[in-house]
Amino acid sequence: MSAGGGPDVAHGAGTGERSRAAAGANHEGASAGGGPDFPDGMETGERSRAAAGANHQGARLLLVRHGQSTWNAEGRWQGQADPPLSSLGEEQARAAAASPELQGIDAWWSSDLRRAAETADLVVAGRGTRDVDPRLRERHAGEWEGLTRAEIDAGWPGFLAEHRRPAGWEDDEPLLVRALDALHEIAAATPGGRVLVVTHGGVIRALERRLDADDLPVPNLGGRWVGIGTGTPELGERVLLVDVGQVTVPGQI
């Protein structure tokens, strides 16, 4: 498992938001966080929608990580804890609203955690109604939720260096079961369409690992196009919805 995350700033669901009935979200996605380096292949305004699902029945979903949260800024592991967006995270989301990647979006979704929900509301900017599904939550980080790397090293010596995880950690398999169920339902509700899904770094990276993509950190407001149909999901290109100067890459989920 890799850990990647950052402070998320998001408040409650917007007006008209429809809550999905399925409740399988017990964990907030975790992906290994990188340093400040900007991952290869993520250019501002990169148009990669055609790559995702070009020959794939179903919908094309743009999975995006929320803006920076307050805990991202503090270096705290979030998991399914619910800190809000930081002021920078709010700025990132407002800037992302103008990204050309969002042209022609037919539906808007987010997880129910504040950092993702508020990011989505700021990105939608009155262009539609944001729907929510708790199955899109980050993985649960178990006993590490709310802790910094220094606190984890003190309480669990060697765990991070050896890629070991604490009690209560949600592994990739259960995370992907509930997240893919949600994504397939979202795609089925928008056949042939394009959908923005504001989710979490752990969810995106778990899906990329499952589909044999390089395991790279996901910046805040970075993400990937994915074709979702009746078969195996098809990965498109990674994209970035903000300028390079606004990029933050949290080192924990």
C-alpha positions in Angstrom: 0.0 0.0 0.0 1.2 3.5 -0.6 0.2 6.5 1.4 -0.7 9.7 -0.3 -3.0 12.4 0.9 -3.2 15.9 2.0 -5.4 18.3 3.9 -8.9 18.4 2.4 -11.3 21.3 2.8 -14.9 20.6 2.2 -18.1 21.2 4.0 -21.5 19.5 3.8 -23.4 18.5 0.7 -24.8 21.3 -1.5 -28.5 22.0 -2.1 -30.2 19.4 -4.3 -27.4 16.9 -3.7 -28.7 13.3 -3.9 -27.2 10.9 -1.5 -26.6 7.3 -2.8 -28.2 4.6 -0.8 -25.3 2.2 -0.8 -23.4 2.6 2.4 -20.3 0.5 1.9 -17.8 3.3 2.6 -16.0 2.5 5.8 -12.6 3.7 4.7 -10.8 6.7 3.1 -8.4 5.8 0.3 -4.8 5.8 1.0 -2.1 6.0 -1.6 1.6 6.5 -1.1 2.3 10.1 -1.0 5.1 11.6 -3.0 7.3 14.6 -2.4 6.9 17.9 -3.9 7.9 16.6 -7.4 5.3 16.9 -10.0 4.4 13.5 -11.5 5.3 12.8 -15.1 2.5 13.1 -17.7 0.4 15.6 -15.8 0.2 18.8 -17.9 -2.3 21.6 -17.2 -5.2 21.5 -19.7 -4.1 18.1 -21.0 -6.9 16.8 -23.1 -7.0 13.1 -22.7 -10.7 12.3 -22.6 -10.6 10.4 -25.9 -8.0 8.1 -24.5 -10.4 6.9 -21.8 -13.0 4.6 -23.2 -12.6 5.5 -26.9 -13.5 1.9 -27.8 -15.3 1.2 -24.5 -19.1 1.1 -24.1 -20.2 3.1 -21.1 -19.1 6.5 -19.8 -15.9 8.3 -19.4 -15.2 9.3 -15.8 -12.7 11.8 -14.7 -11.5 10.8 -11.2 -10.0 13.8 -9.4 -8.4 14.1 -6.0 -9.9 16.9 -3.8 -8.2 20.1 -3.0 -5.7 20.5 -0.2 -7.3 20.0 3.2 -6.2 21.4 6.5 -4.7 18.1 7.5 -2.9 17.8 4.2 -1.3 21.1 5.1 -0.4 19.8 8.6 0.9 16.5 7.3 -1.7 14.4 9.1 -3.1 11.2 7.8 -6.8 11.6 7.1 -8.3 8.3 6.0 -12.0 8.7 6.7 -11.6 11.5 9.1 -13.3 14.7 7.9 -11.2 17.8 8.0 -12.2 20.7 5.8 -10.4 22.3 2.8 -7.6 24.7 3.6 -7.8 28.2 2.1 -5.3 27.0 -0.5 -7.5 24.0 -1.2 -10.4 26.3 -1.9 -8.3 28.4 -4.2 -7.3 25.2 -6.1 -10.9 24.2 -6.5 -12.0 27.6 -7.8 -9.1 27.5 -10.3 -9.9 24.0 -11.4 -13.4 25.1 -12.4 -11.9 26.8 -15.4 -10.0 23.8 -16.7 -10.7 22.8 -20.3 -10.8 19.2 -19.1 -14.3 19.9 -17.7 -15.8 21.0 -21.0 -18.8 18.8 -21.8 -19.1 17.2 -18.4 -22.6 15.7 -18.1 -22.7 14.8 -14.4 -20.9 15.7 -11.2 -20.2 13.4 -8.3 -18.2 13.3 -5.1 -17.6 11.3 -2.0 -19.4 12.4 1.1 -16.3 13.6 3.0 -16.1 17.3 3.4 -12.8 17.9 1.5 -14.2 16.1 -1.6 -17.8 17.5 -1.3 -16.6 21.2 -1.0 -14.1 20.7 -3.8 -16.9 19.5 -6.1 -19.2 22.3 -5.2 -16.5 24.9 -6.0 -15.6 23.2 -9.3 -19.2 22.7 -10.4 -19.8 26.5 -9.9 -23.5 26.4 -10.7 -23.2 24.3 -13.8 -25.2 21.4 -12.4 -26.2 19.4 -9.4 -23.6 17.5 -7.5 -24.5 14.0 -6.5 -22.8 12.1 -3.6 -21.9 8.5 -3.0 -20.2 7.4 0.3 -18.6 4.5 -1.5 -16.2 7.0 -3.1 -14.6 7.7 0.3 -10.9 7.5 1.0 -9.6 4.3 2.5 -9.7 4.0 6.3 -6.3 4.5 7.8 -7.0 2.7 11.0 -5.0 3.8 14.0 -3.0 6.3 12.0 -5.9 8.7 11.3 -5.1 12.1 12.6 -1.4 11.4 13.2 1.7 12.9 11.6 4.6 10.9 10.1 6.7 11.7 13.2 3.9 10.4 15.5 3.6 7.2 13.4 7.3 6.6 13.5 7.3 7.0 17.3 4.3 4.7 17.9 5.0 2.1 15.1 8.8 2.1 14.6 9.8 0.8 11.1 6.2 0.4 9.8 6.4 3.2 7.2 9.8 2.2 6.0 8.7 -1.5 5.7 5.3 -0.6 4.1 3.5 -2.2 7.0 0.1 -0.9 8.1 -1.8 -0.6 11.5 -4.9 -2.2 12.8 -8.0 -1.0 11.1 -6.3 -0.2 7.8 -8.5 -0.8 4.7 -6.7 -2.8 2.1 -7.0 -2.3 -1.7 -9.4 -5.2 -2.3 -12.4 -4.0 -0.1 -11.7 -0.4 -1.1 -12.0 -1.4 -4.8 -15.1 -3.5 -4.3 -17.1 -0.6 -3.0 -15.5 2.1 -5.2 -15.9 0.1 -8.4 -19.5 -0.7 -7.5 -20.2 3.0 -7.2 -18.3 3.9 -10.5 -20.2 1.3 -12.5 -23.5 2.6 -11.2 -22.5 6.2 -12.0 -21.4 5.2 -15.5 -24.7 3.3 -16.1 -26.7 6.4 -15.1 -24.8 8.5 -17.7 -24.4 6.2 -20.8 -22.0 7.6 -23.3 -21.4 10.7 -21.2 -18.6 12.3 -19.4 -18.6 12.5 -15.6 -16.5 14.3 -13.0 -15.9 12.3 -9.8 -14.2 14.1 -7.0 -12.7 11.4 -4.8 -9.4 10.7 -3.0 -5.8 9.8 -3.7 -6.1 6.3 -2.2 -9.1 5.4 -4.4 -7.4 6.6 -7.6 -4.1 4.9 -6.9 -5.7 1.6 -5.8 -7.5 1.5 -9.2 -4.3 2.4 -11.1 -2.4 -0.4 -9.3 -5.2 -2.8 -10.1 -4.9 -1.9 -13.8 -1.0 -2.1 -13.8 -0.4 1.6 -14.1 2.7 3.3 -12.6 2.1 3.9 -8.9 2.7 7.7 -8.7 1.5 10.3 -6.2 -1.7 12.1 -7.1 -1.6 15.9 -6.6 -4.6 17.8 -5.1 -6.9 18.5 -8.1 -5.0 15.9 -10.2 -6.6 12.8 -11.5 -7.2 10.4 -14.4 -9.8 9.7 -17.1 -11.2 6.1 -16.8 -13.6 4.4 -19.2 -16.2 2.4 -17.3 -18.5 0.0 -19.2 -19.5 -3.6 -19.1 -15.9 -4.9 -19.0 -12.7 -4.1 -17.3 -12.2 -0.4 -16.7 -9.8 1.3 -19.2 -7.3 3.9 -18.0 -6.9 7.1 -19.9 -4.3 9.8 -19.2 -3.6 11.5 -16.0 -4.5 15.2 -15.9 -4.1 18.2 -13.7 -6.9 20.8 -13.3 -4.7 23.6 -11.8 -1.6 25.4 -12.9 1.8 23.9 -11.9 2.3 26.8 -9.5 -0.8 25.7 -7.5 0.2 22.1 -7.2 0.4 20.4 -3.8 1.3 16.7 -3.4 0.5 15.5 0.1 2.8 12.8 1.5 0.0 10.9 3.3 -3.6 10.0 2.6 
